[in-house]
Amino acid sequence: MKFSKNTLALAVMTATVSLAQTSPVLAETALPGKEKATVLNKVVVSATRTEQNIEDVSSSVASVSSEEMDANLVTDIQDAVKYVPGVSVGGTGRFGVGGFTIRGMSESRVKVMVDGVEQPVSYDTGLGVKADVMKFSQNMFEMDTLAAIEVNKGPASSLYGSDALGGAVIMRTKNPEDLLGVGDDTYAGFKTGYNSADESFKQTLTLANRSGDWESLLIYTHTDGKETATHGDGADIWGRDRGQANPYNYSQNNVLGKLFYQVNDDHRIGVTGELFKRDGEGRILSNEGHTMMPGYTYTNNHAFDEDSRKRVGIEHEWLAGNQMFDTLNWQLNWQEVKSNHDTQDHTDAKGNRNRNRTGKDDSYQFDAQFGKELIFGSSMHQLTYGVSGSKDSFSLNYTDTNLDTGESTPKTPEIPEADSTKWGFYAQDQMFLMDDALVITGGLRYDAFKATPGGDSDYSESKNDAVTAKLGGVYHWTPGFSTYAQFSQGFKAPTLQDLYYSYTGGSYELLPNPDLKAEESNSYELGIRAENQFGSLELAGFYNDYTNFIEERTDTSDPAYPDGTVTKVNVGNAEIYGAEFTGMLYLDEAFNAPVGMYSRLSIAYANGENKDTGGSLDTVAPLTTIVGLGYDAPSEKWGGALDVTHVAGKTGGDWSEENKDNMDAPSYTVVDMTAYYEPMENMMVRGGLFNAFDKKYWLYQDITGIPADDQGIDRRTQPGRNWGVSLSYDF
């Protein structure tokens, strides 16, 4: 009998569910001194803004721990989420990785926060040669500072406000207590590693201390590397047909410092400071000899980039125990994110010139969260309520300098300098009923937001508000089997780029629209979770309905602009539905394999439709399946894993009508292998071989909007066979 891939996957799911319903719970058979990792035994914060076992959460939440990042030799956010079903990160070349995509929603439709600090949305000029000189991206994160990355899959605006239309990514950096034992203690750790994909060397020094009522943490990381390689068979030539990465070098530093003081049993205050800085320079050989029009043949192309993220914050924890609240946690943060790009070249029309493009985002953010626990008979209510607000200033500064004469000319950016203010208040009740067998969570939030163009801009102010809600429930049928369901809402306030982008390109023009309203979403999700001594699983189905999508509309009635006048309007409606499965099977328990052997499986399927045109959505990922086999020796001194990732193709009708001539994203299968060995106490050596069979492939995000006949297709490929090693020692 011949089984299809779908039939085989269904059989695996069915068998695991059956095992979960008939066997004792997993914890009873954990290895001595070491609890087996499952998809359900994690504690998450982002789903309810409080610490909860994932089995009590009524939605899909993925958590990637620092230990998992170390095991997979993660170097950036793209690596960190590559095994998370329904989540991905694209990006290549000079500007590196981009933003997150969650179940078909990407960039500004996904909320990103670090230690409760909202990260600015990416800015991309998105217009031909202009896009080659300016990019403002969400890629200024140091992986070695992170304790965990949590991904809320689906609208999360009832907790986090704007931009959580399609989900939220919540990153938490390490705290002293993550590294220290009980009582006065000191920790010191050193880690170094090499990754062949970008030829990067990294060193990380971590120090933590607790002395009496004081706790402190310092993490310093330095990395030197190059532009991430493409597949090895790309042409190593100059010009737009170049298939290899450009000779571009970068140096990256990150410093994270934290200091906490336990004032008394009820009060704890803390200060956090972080500085991320990346400097890059190199030759842009992929643009060498490119002719845009007569007089504009680009030669002697060079790039000089500086990207930085700075933040300073103060926080206060109060165990109040009064009638209004048991706990109060508030924090005030300042953050500056800045990208400075210098692009030098020569053309006959302009001579030797430098185009400086700088983008800067300054913000002040405040958040206060109250918690109250109420007990009524056999039920318990965990109330969470609070208020948040932010003031944000975004500016672009463009200057062209003739390097032959020294003359500088200010250029007009596509959007004006503008301030944005957002504030909101929220309330949530998580109810534990029927001796904790039933968990119901309800939440409501109100947000108001305003954008105000500054300077001598003629653009008008934009105001809007939104109310979002969620209601979900989890029912534990047995200690190892539960079902859940949730309805949730999300919204995305128009970005400054949506509201005020203006550009005239000769035969066409783009006009601003400050009257745009927020995009909105309604999400429905059903799921099951199960675990026993044989393994664990989670299966979720979802349907997301999006309205008021901001889309471009073109008017060709003006003869002055034969290619059209483009304006953004709220007209789009879309739906995305699908299913995701994540499971782990302990082969030693299920099939008497060697102790410590396990397998894992994840499948993510999604389908999206533009409800106005009936066409597909470009942002929806193809069917993705990941199968893994691993072994952890009972001694806990060595082990390894093999992961096989298969991604279906995205071709033809899988692309939207606007991109019907898009190049195909062929299906691919990639094999990764990792291993670890502890040669002595507190020392760990790790190694990994990635894309072991040297498969040539593209991530669909990196070729969206790229026609099949576009030059430099090979320059958008992912690295071929590559490897990495790391060595860490804890003192």
Residue pairs with C-beta under 8 A, 6 or more apart in sequence:
3 11
5 625
9 581
9 601
9 603
9 625
12 583
12 601
13 537
13 539
13 581
13 583
16 530
16 534
16 535
16 537
16 583
16 585
17 481
17 528
17 530
17 537
17 539
19 530
19 532
19 534
19 535
19 590
20 480
20 481
20 530
20 531
20 532
20 534
20 535
20 536
20 537
21 478
21 480
21 481
21 530
22 532
23 480
23 532
23 533
23 534
24 480
24 532
24 533
25 479
25 480
25 531
25 532
25 533
26 36
26 38
26 41
26 480
26 531
26 532
26 533
26 535
26 536
27 35
27 41
28 533
29 36
29 533
29 589
30 36
31 595
31 596
31 634
33 636
34 636
35 41
36 586
36 598
37 584
38 531
38 535
38 536
38 584
39 54
39 529
39 531
39 536
39 537
39 538
39 582
39 583
39 584
40 53
40 54
40 55
40 529
40 531
40 536
40 538
41 53
41 54
41 531
41 536
42 53
42 54
42 63
42 65
43 51
43 52
43 53
43 54
44 51
44 52
44 54
44 57
44 61
44 63
44 150
45 51
45 52
45 150
45 170
45 172
46 61
46 150
46 152
46 156
46 159
46 168
46 170
47 54
47 57
47 59
47 61
47 150
47 152
48 57
48 159
48 382
48 384
48 428
48 430
48 441
49 159
49 369
49 384
49 386
49 428
50 371
50 382
50 384
50 430
52 430
54 61
54 63
55 474
55 476
55 482
55 529
56 430
56 432
56 439
56 474
57 441
57 474
57 484
58 439
58 441
58 472
58 473
58 474
58 484
58 485
58 486
59 152
59 153
59 154
59 472
59 484
59 486
59 488
59 525
60 86
60 152
60 153
60 154
60 525
60 527
60 538
60 540
60 542
60 580
61 150
61 151
61 152
61 153
62 81
62 84
62 85
62 87
62 150
62 151
62 153
63 148
63 149
63 150
63 151
64 80
64 81
64 84
64 148
64 149
64 150
64 151
65 147
65 148
66 146
66 147
66 148
66 174
66 178
69 79
69 80
69 143
69 146
69 149
70 684
70 686
70 726
70 728
71 641
71 674
71 676
71 686
72 79
72 80
72 82
72 83
72 674
72 688
73 79
73 193
73 195
73 674
73 686
73 687
73 688
73 724
73 725
73 726
74 80
74 143
75 143
75 195
75 197
75 198
75 200
75 202
75 724
76 89
76 96
76 97
76 139
76 141
76 143
77 89
77 97
77 100
77 139
77 141
77 143
77 149
78 88
78 89
78 90
78 91
78 97
79 143
80 143
80 146
80 149
81 87
81 88
81 89
81 100
81 149
81 151
82 88
82 645
83 602
83 626
83 628
83 643
83 645
84 151
84 602
85 580
85 581
85 582
85 602
85 603
85 604
85 624
85 626
86 102
86 103
86 153
86 578
86 580
86 604
86 606
86 621
87 100
87 101
87 102
87 151
87 153
88 100
88 101
88 621
88 699
88 701
89 97
89 98
89 99
89 100
89 101
89 701
90 97
90 98
90 101
90 699
90 700
90 701
90 702
91 97
91 98
91 137
91 139
91 701
91 702
92 228
92 230
92 702
92 715
92 716
92 718
93 227
93 245
93 246
93 715
94 135
94 227
94 246
94 248
94 280
94 282
94 284
94 303
94 305
95 135
95 137
95 139
96 137
96 139
96 228
97 137
97 139
98 107
98 122
98 137
98 138
98 139
98 701
99 106
99 107
99 108
99 110
99 112
99 121
99 122
99 137
99 138
100 106
100 110
100 112
100 138
100 151
100 167
100 169
101 107
101 110
101 619
101 621
101 701
102 110
102 151
102 153
102 154
102 166
102 167
102 169
103 153
103 154
103 166
103 167
103 542
103 544
103 576
103 578
103 606
104 166
104 544
104 576
104 606
104 608
104 617
104 619
104 620
104 621
105 165
105 166
105 167
105 544
105 576
105 619
106 166
106 619
106 701
107 121
107 122
108 121
108 122
108 163
108 492
108 495
109 163
109 165
109 166
109 492
109 519
110 163
110 164
110 165
110 166
110 167
110 168
110 169
111 118
111 156
111 160
111 161
111 162
111 163
111 164
111 167
111 168
111 169
112 118
112 119
112 138
112 163
112 168
112 169
112 171
113 119
113 160
113 168
113 169
113 170
113 171
114 141
114 171
114 172
114 173
114 311
115 171
115 172
115 173
115 272
115 313
116 331
116 333
116 365
116 367
117 311
117 313
117 333
117 335
117 365
118 163
118 363
118 365
118 390
119 138
119 337
120 136
120 138
120 337
120 361
120 363
120 392
120 394
121 138
121 163
121 495
122 135
122 136
122 137
122 138
123 134
123 135
123 136
123 359
123 394
123 396
123 497
124 131
124 134
124 135
124 136
124 137
125 131
125 133
125 134
125 135
125 414
127 503
127 505
129 292
130 414
132 284
132 287
132 343
133 341
133 343
133 355
133 357
134 341
134 357
134 359
135 339
135 341
136 337
136 339
136 359
136 361
137 339
139 307
140 276
140 278
140 307
140 308
140 309
140 337
141 171
141 276
142 221
142 252
142 254
142 256
142 276
144 191
144 202
144 204
144 206
144 219
144 221
144 254
145 173
145 174
145 219
145 221
145 254
145 256
145 274
146 171
146 172
146 173
146 174
147 172
147 173
147 174
147 175
147 178
148 171
148 172
149 169
149 170
149 171
149 172
150 169
150 170
150 171
150 172
151 167
151 168
151 169
151 170
152 164
152 167
152 168
152 169
152 170
153 167
153 540
153 542
153 580
154 166
154 167
154 486
154 488
154 490
154 523
154 525
154 542
154 544
155 164
155 165
155 166
155 167
155 468
155 470
155 488
155 489
155 490
155 521
155 522
155 523
155 544
156 164
156 167
156 168
156 488
156 490
157 164
157 165
157 445
157 447
157 466
157 468
157 488
157 489
157 490
157 491
158 426
158 428
158 443
158 444
158 445
158 468
158 469
158 470
158 488
158 489
159 168
159 426
159 428
159 443
159 445
159 470
160 168
161 388
161 422
161 424
161 445
161 447
162 422
162 447
162 449
162 466
162 491
162 492
162 493
162 518
163 492
163 493
164 490
164 491
164 492
165 490
165 491
165 492
165 519
165 520
165 521
165 546
166 490
166 521
166 544
173 256
173 258
173 272
173 274
174 206
174 217
174 219
174 256
175 215
175 217
175 258
175 260
176 208
176 209
176 210
176 215
176 216
176 217
176 258
176 260
177 215
179 187
179 189
179 206
179 208
179 217
180 186
180 187
180 208
180 209
180 210
180 215
183 210
184 210
184 211
184 212
185 209
185 210
186 208
186 209
186 210
187 206
187 207
187 208
187 209
187 730
187 731
188 205
188 206
188 207
188 208
188 730
188 731
189 204
189 205
189 206
189 207
189 728
189 729
189 730
189 731
190 203
190 204
190 205
190 206
190 728
190 729
190 731
191 202
191 203
191 204
191 206
191 726
191 727
191 728
191 729
192 201
192 202
192 203
192 204
192 726
192 727
192 728
193 201
193 202
193 686
193 724
193 725
193 726
193 727
194 200
194 201
194 202
194 724
194 725
194 726
195 202
195 225
195 722
195 723
195 724
196 229
196 722
196 723
196 724
197 228
197 229
197 690
197 719
197 722
197 724
198 225
198 226
198 227
198 228
198 229
199 225
199 226
199 229
200 223
200 224
200 225
200 226
201 223
201 224
201 225
202 221
202 222
202 223
203 221
203 222
203 223
204 219
204 220
204 221
205 218
205 219
205 220
205 221
206 217
206 218
206 219
207 216
207 217
207 218
207 219
208 215
208 216
208 217
208 218
209 215
209 216
210 216
213 261
213 262
213 263
214 259
214 260
214 261
214 262
215 258
215 259
215 260
215 261
215 262
216 257
216 258
216 259
216 260
217 256
217 257
217 258
217 259
218 255
218 256
218 257
218 258
219 254
219 255
219 256
219 257
220 253
220 254
220 255
220 256
221 252
221 253
221 254
221 255
222 251
222 252
222 253
223 250
223 251
223 252
223 253
224 249
224 250
224 251
224 252
225 249
225 250
225 252
226 245
226 247
226 248
226 249
226 250
227 245
227 246
227 247
227 248
227 250
227 282
228 245
228 719
229 244
229 245
229 719
229 720
229 722
230 243
230 244
230 245
230 714
230 715
230 716
230 717
230 718
230 719
230 720
231 243
231 694
231 696
231 697
231 714
231 717
231 718
231 719
231 720
232 694
232 720
232 721
233 243
233 696
233 714
233 720
234 242
234 243
234 244
234 714
234 715
234 717
235 241
235 242
235 243
235 244
235 714
236 242
236 243
236 244
237 243
238 285
238 286
238 288
238 289
239 285
239 286
239 287
239 288
239 289
239 290
239 711
240 286
240 287
240 290
240 711
240 712
241 711
241 712
242 285
242 286
242 712
242 714
242 715
243 712
243 713
243 714
243 715
243 717
244 714
244 715
245 715
246 282
246 283
246 284
246 285
246 286
247 282
247 283
247 285
248 280
248 281
248 282
248 283
248 284
248 303
249 280
249 281
249 282
250 278
250 279
250 280
250 305
251 278
251 279
251 280
252 276
252 277
252 278
252 279
253 275
253 276
253 277
253 278
254 274
254 275
254 276
254 277
255 273
255 274
255 275
256 272
256 273
256 274
257 272
257 273
257 274
258 270
258 271
258 272
258 273
259 270
259 271
260 268
260 269
260 270
261 268
261 269
261 270
262 268
263 269
265 319
266 318
266 319
266 320
266 321
267 316
267 317
267 318
267 319
268 316
268 317
269 314
269 315
269 316
269 317
270 314
270 315
270 316
270 317
271 312
271 313
271 314
271 315
272 311
272 312
272 313
272 314
272 315
273 311
273 312
273 313
274 309
274 310
274 311
275 308
275 309
275 310
276 307
276 308
276 309
276 310
277 306
277 307
277 308
278 305
278 306
278 307
278 308
279 305
279 306
280 303
280 304
280 305
280 306
280 307
281 302
281 303
281 304
281 305
282 302
282 303
283 301
283 302
283 303
284 301
284 302
284 303
284 343
285 301
286 712
286 715
287 298
287 301
287 345
288 298
288 299
288 300
288 301
289 297
289 298
289 299
290 297
290 298
291 297
291 298
292 298
295 347
295 348
295 349
296 347
296 348
296 349
296 350
297 347
297 348
298 345
298 346
298 347
299 345
299 346
299 347
300 344
300 345
300 346
300 352
301 343
301 344
301 345
302 343
302 344
302 345
303 341
303 342
303 343
303 344
304 341
304 342
304 343
304 344
305 339
305 340
305 341
305 342
306 338
306 339
306 340
307 338
307 339
307 340
308 336
308 337
308 338
309 335
309 336
309 337
309 338
310 335
310 336
310 337
311 333
311 334
311 335
311 336
312 333
312 334
313 331
313 332
313 333
313 334
314 331
314 332
314 333
315 329
315 330
315 331
315 332
316 328
316 329
316 330
316 331
317 327
317 328
317 329
318 327
318 328
318 329
319 326
319 327
320 326
320 327
320 328
324 370
324 372
325 370
325 371
325 372
326 371
326 372
326 373
327 370
327 371
328 368
328 369
328 370
328 371
329 368
329 369
329 371
330 366
330 367
330 368
330 369
331 366
331 367
332 364
332 365
332 366
333 363
333 364
333 365
333 366
334 362
334 363
334 364
334 365
335 361
335 362
335 363
335 365
336 360
336 361
336 362
336 363
337 360
337 361
338 358
338 359
338 360
338 361
339 358
339 359
339 360
340 356
340 357
340 358
341 356
341 357
341 358
342 354
342 355
342 356
343 354
343 355
343 357
344 352
344 353
344 354
344 355
344 403
345 352
345 353
345 355
346 352
346 353
347 353
350 400
350 402
351 402
351 403
351 404
351 405
352 402
352 403
352 404
353 400
353 401
353 402
353 403
354 400
354 401
354 403
355 398
355 399
355 400
356 397
356 398
356 399
356 400
356 401
357 396
357 397
357 398
358 396
358 397
358 398
359 394
359 395
359 396
360 394
360 395
360 397
361 392
361 393
361 394
362 392
362 393
362 394
363 390
363 391
363 392
363 393
364 390
364 391
365 388
365 389
365 390
366 388
366 389
366 390
367 386
367 387
367 388
368 386
368 387
368 388
369 384
369 385
369 386
370 383
370 384
370 385
370 386
371 382
371 383
371 384
372 382
372 383
373 380
373 381
373 382
373 383
374 380
374 381
374 383
375 381
378 433
378 434
378 435
379 431
379 432
379 433
379 434
380 431
380 432
380 436
381 429
381 430
381 431
381 432
382 429
382 430
382 431
382 432
383 427
383 428
383 429
384 426
384 427
384 428
384 429
384 430
385 425
385 426
385 427
385 428
386 425
386 426
387 423
387 424
387 425
387 426
388 423
388 424
388 425
388 426
389 421
389 422
389 423
389 424
390 420
390 421
390 422
390 423
391 419
391 420
391 421
392 419
392 420
392 421
392 422
393 417
393 418
393 419
393 420
393 454
394 417
394 418
394 419
394 420
394 496
395 417
395 418
396 413
396 414
396 415
396 417
397 413
398 410
398 411
398 412
398 413
399 408
399 409
399 410
399 411
400 408
400 409
400 411
401 407
401 408
401 409
402 408
402 409
414 497
414 501
414 502
414 503
415 496
415 497
415 499
415 500
415 501
415 502
415 512
416 453
416 454
416 455
416 457
416 459
416 500
417 453
417 454
417 455
417 457
418 451
418 452
418 453
418 454
418 457
418 496
418 500
419 451
419 452
419 454
420 449
420 450
420 451
420 452
420 496
421 449
421 450
421 452
422 447
422 448
422 449
422 450
422 493
423 447
423 448
423 449
424 445
424 446
424 447
424 448
425 445
425 446
426 443
426 444
426 445
426 446
427 443
427 444
427 445
428 441
428 442
428 443
428 444
429 441
429 442
429 443
430 439
430 440
430 441
431 438
431 439
431 440
431 441
431 442
432 438
432 439
433 439
433 440
436 476
437 475
437 476
438 473
438 474
438 475
438 476
439 473
439 474
439 475
439 476
440 471
440 472
440 473
441 470
441 471
441 472
441 473
441 486
442 469
442 470
442 471
442 472
443 469
443 470
443 471
444 467
444 468
444 469
445 467
445 468
445 469
446 465
446 466
446 467
447 465
447 466
447 467
447 468
447 491
447 493
448 463
448 464
448 465
449 463
449 464
449 465
449 493
449 518
450 461
450 462
450 463
450 464
451 461
451 462
451 494
451 496
451 499
451 500
451 514
452 461
453 459
453 460
453 461
453 500
457 500
459 499
459 500
459 512
459 514
460 514
461 514
462 494
462 499
462 514
462 515
462 516
464 493
464 494
464 517
464 518
466 491
466 493
466 518
466 520
468 488
468 489
468 490
468 491
469 487
469 488
469 489
470 486
470 487
470 488
470 489
471 486
471 487
471 488
472 484
472 485
472 486
472 487
472 488
473 484
473 485
473 486
474 482
474 483
474 484
475 482
475 483
475 484
476 482
477 483
480 530
480 531
480 532
481 528
481 529
481 530
482 528
482 529
482 530
483 526
483 527
483 528
483 529
484 525
484 526
484 527
484 528
484 529
485 524
485 525
485 526
485 527
486 523
486 524
486 525
487 522
487 523
487 524
488 522
488 523
488 525
489 520
489 521
489 522
489 523
490 520
490 521
490 523
491 518
491 519
491 520
491 521
492 518
492 519
493 518
494 516
494 517
494 518
494 519
494 550
498 513
498 516
498 550
498 568
499 512
499 513
499 514
499 516
500 512
500 514
501 510
501 512
501 568
502 510
502 511
502 512
503 509
503 510
504 510
505 563
507 561
507 562
507 563
508 561
508 562
508 563
508 564
508 565
508 566
509 561
509 565
509 566
510 565
510 566
510 567
511 565
511 566
511 567
512 567
513 567
513 568
513 569
516 550
516 568
516 569
516 570
517 548
517 570
518 548
519 546
519 547
519 548
519 549
519 550
519 570
520 546
520 547
520 548
521 544
521 545
521 546
521 547
522 544
522 545
523 542
523 543
523 544
523 545
524 542
524 543
524 544
525 540
525 541
525 542
525 543
526 540
526 541
526 542
527 538
527 539
527 540
527 541
528 537
528 538
528 539
529 536
529 537
529 538
530 536
530 537
531 537
533 586
533 589
534 585
534 586
534 589
534 590
535 583
535 584
535 585
535 586
535 589
535 590
535 598
536 583
536 584
537 581
537 582
537 583
537 584
538 580
538 581
538 582
538 583
539 579
539 580
539 581
540 579
540 580
540 581
541 577
541 578
541 579
542 577
542 578
542 579
542 580
543 575
543 576
543 577
544 575
544 576
544 577
545 574
545 575
546 572
546 573
546 574
546 575
546 576
547 572
547 573
548 570
548 572
549 570
549 571
549 572
549 573
549 574
550 568
550 569
550 570
550 572
551 568
551 569
551 571
551 572
552 566
552 567
552 568
553 566
553 567
553 568
553 569
553 571
554 564
554 565
554 566
555 564
555 565
555 566
555 567
556 562
556 563
556 564
556 565
558 565
571 612
572 610
572 612
573 610
573 611
573 612
574 608
574 609
574 610
574 611
574 617
575 608
575 609
575 611
576 606
576 607
576 608
576 609
576 617
576 620
577 606
577 607
578 604
578 605
578 606
578 607
579 603
579 605
580 602
580 603
580 604
580 605
581 601
581 602
581 603
581 604
582 600
582 601
582 602
583 600
583 601
583 602
584 598
584 599
584 600
584 601
585 598
585 599
585 600
585 601
586 597
586 598
587 593
587 597
587 598
587 599
588 594
588 595
588 596
588 597
588 598
594 631
595 634
596 631
596 632
596 633
596 634
596 639
597 629
597 630
597 631
598 629
598 630
598 631
598 632
599 627
599 628
599 629
599 630
600 626
600 627
600 628
600 630
601 625
601 626
601 627
601 628
602 624
602 625
602 626
603 623
603 624
603 625
603 626
604 621
604 623
604 624
604 625
605 623
606 620
606 621
607 620
608 616
608 617
608 619
608 620
609 615
609 616
609 617
610 616
610 617
610 656
610 657
613 656
613 657
615 653
615 656
615 657
616 653
616 654
616 655
616 656
617 656
618 655
618 656
618 659
618 662
618 704
618 705
619 701
619 704
621 647
621 700
622 647
622 648
622 649
622 650
622 654
622 665
622 667
622 700
623 647
623 648
624 645
624 646
624 647
624 648
625 645
625 646
625 647
626 643
626 644
626 645
626 646
627 643
627 644
627 646
628 641
628 642
628 643
628 644
629 641
629 642
630 639
630 640
630 641
630 642
631 639
631 640
631 641
632 639
633 639
636 678
637 677
637 678
638 675
638 676
638 677
638 678
639 675
639 676
640 673
640 674
640 675
640 676
641 673
641 674
641 675
642 671
642 672
642 673
643 671
643 672
643 673
643 674
644 669
644 670
644 671
644 672
645 669
645 670
645 671
645 672
646 667
646 668
646 669
647 667
647 668
647 669
647 697
648 667
649 664
649 665
649 666
649 667
650 664
650 665
650 700
651 664
651 665
651 666
652 664
655 662
655 704
659 704
659 705
661 707
661 708
662 703
662 704
662 705
662 706
662 707
662 708
663 703
663 706
663 707
663 708
663 710
663 713
664 708
665 698
665 699
665 700
665 703
666 697
666 698
668 695
668 696
668 697
669 695
670 690
670 691
670 693
670 695
670 697
671 691
671 692
671 693
672 688
672 689
672 690
672 691
672 692
673 688
673 689
673 690
673 692
674 686
674 687
674 688
674 689
675 686
675 687
675 688
676 684
676 685
676 686
676 687
677 684
677 685
678 684
678 685
679 685
682 729
682 730
682 731
683 727
683 728
683 729
683 730
684 726
684 727
684 728
684 729
685 725
685 726
685 727
686 725
686 726
686 727
686 728
687 723
687 724
687 725
687 726
688 723
688 724
688 725
689 721
689 722
689 723
690 719
690 721
690 722
690 723
690 724
691 718
691 719
691 720
691 721
691 722
692 721
693 721
694 720
694 721
695 720
696 717
696 720
697 717
697 718
698 716
698 717
698 718
699 718
702 716
703 713
703 716
706 713
706 716
